[in-house]
Amino acid sequence: MQGSADDTRKQGAEVWFSNPKADFEGKAVCGDPERIHGIVKTLTNSDKPLKDWKILNPILSKYGLSAQSFHPKIEGARLYANALERTMAGMGL
């Protein structure tokens, strides 16, 4: 994504890329503390695994897989926000 932003900037567009990598150092799926969900098998009312994960249909018909899998937890959303706020400050906003 940074490369795409750099290429677009070279063409004259004013673009910014916010990289949250440092914020998640040691806190990703296998981190401690983990700020991104790993595989979540407990389904919520909005989960429709047979529709959302078609490639895994044979498995999901037995087990299910939540759309929360590999998405940030509340604390992870804050880490993304920290990265965005730094970028916006660099933009003078």
C-alpha angles and dihedrals in degrees: 000000000000089000091053091050090049092049092049091048089053088058090058103263120132103234135157133204122203112205114198094182096109091047091057096044105138092356104083126106095308096029131117107259094024111217097177124061117246118205109333114199097174105096125218126210090263095051116107101174098172088056100034099044102037094159089061097045096125091053096040095053085068104032117011128216125224124231085231088076111117093001123119124272117226090274090049091054087056090053090053089049091052090055092047092048091052090051092048091049088052088053090054094249 
